[in-house]
Every structure is written in structure tokens, then in C-alpha cells.
Amino acid sequence: MAAAGRVERRLTELGLELPQAPVPVGNYLPAVQAGRLVFTSGQTARINGVRRHVGVVGQEVSEADAYLSARDAMLNCLACVKQAVGSLDRVELVVEVG
């Protein structure tokens, strides 16, 4: 495996770790590069196949756990981007998160 770049070292400093890029469970590509842009889709809060925080926020899931769930989805997104471009250090700008 390639050495961790600056972005991954910073994630480690923050106590975060990129999961393996998730395998799509539908008919889509998790990340596609078009020129200098990378588009991702279908990212969920499953880390290595396990969804840790499930339920309605404020009922079965606390706001703190909902935050962790959103963080898990973003880590998956970053893992897919890394898989598509080779290193997160190549990312210059995030245009939109939805």
C-alpha cells in the first residue's frame, strides 16, 4: 500500500482512519473522475459494511451519534476519492456536499 500523504496523516492526527472504499451494492460507480473533477455518489454511513448509528435523530439516535454517522459517510466518500485519484493530496477544492 502507498505511503500515507499529508491529508491522511492529518486524519490520523485527528483520530480518524479511512475505511476501505465501499463496494457498491447497486448499479453505480462510487467515484468517477471527469477531467480534473471527481464526482462521488451512493455514500452511506457504513464503515467496512457496518452501520453503527441507526434510527431517528432525537429518538433512537442522539445528535452526537448523528454527527458520527455523517462523519462515517464522509470518510467513505474520501476513501472513494482516494481510490479514484490515488491520493487525497491531489484534492484542491470540495465544491459541494449534499
LINDAKA-V113002 format. One record per helix or strand. SS is the DSSP state (~ for helix, > for strand). FROM is the first residue (numbers start at 1). TO is the last residue. If there is no record, write none. Layout:
BEGIN
SS/FROM/TO, SS/FROM/TO
END
This chain:
BEGIN
~/6/13, >/31/34, >/37/40, >/46/47, >/50/51, >/57/57, >/61/61, ~/63/85, ~/88/90
END
